[in-house]
Amino acid sequence: MYPKKIARDTAKIVQSYLTYQAVMTIIDQLSETNPSQAIWLRQYSSRTNIQDGEAYLQGLMQDRKDLVLRILTVREHIAEQVLDFLPEMVLTGIQEANVKNRRELLERLTQSEPEISDPELDINDSPD
């Protein structure tokens, strides 16, 4: 196991997710203040892969530098608000899910299969 690589990969995924959240926040804001710009950003985001947040921003930088700066600012603000809670929430979520899944697995492993009985082979039935 390579904990540093896993941490680095996880951080990249979280960073990209925060980019996505920033873009969605900005689209919502623009929907109220500048609907045409909101439509443009929504369309751009739908045809551009946002799963890699940094690549998304690099592409957007070619078209709309003002939006990139806004996304960077909002993303940083979101990160400052949520990252303190994230490690504990992730660990707690994993522990709770593990308990639930282990319980279900144990229940499935300990359930006995109902026996299928054939009425013709039942020994308790005696002809009278």
Secondary structure, DSSP 8 states (H G I E B T S, - for coil): --HHHHHHHHHHHHHHHHHHHHHHHHHHHHHHH-HHHHHHHHHHHHHS--SSHHHHHHHHHHH-HHHHHHHHHHHHHHHHHHTTTHHHHHHHHHHHHHHHHHHHHHHHHH--------GGG-TT----
